[in-house]
Amino acid sequence: MTFSQRGTFIDPASFNPPILPAPNATFSSARVMLEKVLYIGDRKNGTFAQAITRTGHAVGVSLWLTDPPSPSHLCLHVSGLKVTDLMDEPQVACLGKDIAIIRVVYNFYVRPIESAHTMGMSDCDFLVYRAHTVPPSLDVLPNPKPHMFHPNEIGFYPCGDGEEFFMAALRSKFVHLQYDLHIFSSKTNAWTTRPALLELPWPGYKDDYLVHENDMVITLEGGLLGWVDLWRGILLCSVHDTDPVVRYIRFPKPMDGNMCQYLHAPARAVRDVTFSNGFIKLIEMEASFATARSSNGPLNRAAMLDSGWKVGATESYTLDGWTTVTWNRELASDHWRQDCTAFVMARSILPQLRHKHNPSESSALEDLKMAGPLWSMHGGDVVYLMAKAKSMDNHAWAIAFNVRKSTLDGVTSFPEERHVVFSLPYQPFALSKFLNMASAASICWIEEREDYKNDPDSTMILVDGLDPCVTVNQLKAIFAMYGELYYLKILEDEKYYGLVKFVNRSCAEQAISALNGAKIGGQSVLVSWRPSNLLQQLCGSSPSPTIRRAAFRCDDEAIITFLPHVSHHRR
């Protein structure tokens, strides 16, 4: 399949899906953080499902998982479509347990013409991907014409045993407190529209139209969905009611340091909201700064302005950290309760990032850029913060932080070439079971065999230019997707190499075809057949009989073996 990238709004990096470390396979259910924008490519695995769109083209979707807080993603495979046939990047519209609703928007000359009065309208397909069926399935949902819903205004509510569901979008009619609730039912496979009336948002409210810009939709309980404007508040409405009523809940005012961004910048970069255990939970983060002349502790943006700071001033302010505040509120309550305040110190994060960063670029970490917070998927006190050393870096970090204990719970790095991390396009995705991403092979690992040197080299391949952060277990999980593995090691000699031996040659051929030139970790790798004299190439044409230790990286420990003249020992 060849894509032309002329005249498209799709990021070129969307055509280069990253290679992700495989998730821990020891659990029976999982929650991952899923990217809302799909990648586009021919990558398939055991989660692949296919359908025929209303345009008559075959499309497929595969799910690529990794452990949170690093983001997992969906990959869209298209046949017969050019990239210029798509008006926008395919996106996740909403998520339920094991179910993802995907929106694909077509350009005018590709969209199906189904009636005369819709000829001038934009058009899209909504695809429902079910990960829990065997095998996973993909179906095309009826189009909501004449309406065109953005993913930020579509909510998902499960019904029954989870097989059936509702999708809903709430829109103002721009008439006194009147709304339309557009609902899709998977049981009837049809869209319906119900008029809804907004209760007075607060006593004395006199305006005809409530200003509300959707950032997301959250699922609550009792059929309730919440349309969230992260600066202003939540519109609550039930998909179960025949005569629905809309209720409004205002958010607390922003923190002082974020008032300069209030209503002018996206709130998604500093606020997040979720519903857990009967409570709506709101969290906000503001940056704190320090100056050499300040003796009163860190300053937020408001305090900096009060102190006379101006853009372009010569006074030097350095990032000191981030303050987070959480609020919660029961559905039946009429007020918010401030829960806890925590401070994330920059100096506590930087050492962990330097450990995973290129030492020659460590100075860039002093200007660390942070976005977040994102509530974790488990309903506790852990949030995720996303960080980059520079905005255009091709990798980012996900930092798990416990807001109640003010402790770091871990740092992971992940490839991020689309440079969207600061808009936080990630959403929790719950799975009822672990999904085996292998196509025709088991993920089970075969222990290293000492007699590998006596085996023919016809199934051994070389991974050249490996990222130093990639571990044996991560590399193992990636290559196991293409077939049964016989042997694997990582060699270090000024740069990193991987040796991977398959049981079957055909599996090795598939791995070379799929992964040559792909990014593993933060670097592109060259994957080719292993030359029989690889050790001589690594060690020189006339290797000395001197035996030196070489450490092969593993998740928890270094595996020690002996090779001639491999120059480094690294744990």
Secondary structure, DSSP 8 states (H G I E B T S, - for coil): -----TT--S-GGGGS--B-----TT-SSEEEEEESB-EESS---TT-EEEE-TTS-EEEEEEE---TTSEEEEEEEEES--GGGBSS--EEEEEETTEEEEEEEE-TTTS----GGGTTS-EEEEEEEESSSSS-EEEEE---TT----GGGEEEEEETTTTEEEEEEEEE-SSTTEEEEEEEETTTTEEEEEEEEE--SSTT---SS-----SEEEE-STTEEEEEETTTEEEEEESS-SS-EEEEEE-----GGGTTTTTTS-GGGTEEEEEETTEEEEEEEEEEEEETT--S--B-HHHHHHTT--TT-SS-EEEEEEEEEEEEEETT-SS-EEEEEEEEEHHHHHHHHHHTS-GGGGGGGGG-EEEEEEE-TTSSSEEEEEEESSTT-SEEEEEEEETTTTEEEEEEEEE--S--GGG--EEEEEESS-----SSS--------GGGGGS-GGGEEEEEEE-TT--HHHHHHHHGGGS-EEEEEEEESSSEEEEEEESSHHHHHHHHHHHTT-EETTEE-EEEE--TTHHHHHH-SS--S-EEEEEEE-SSSEEEEEEET------
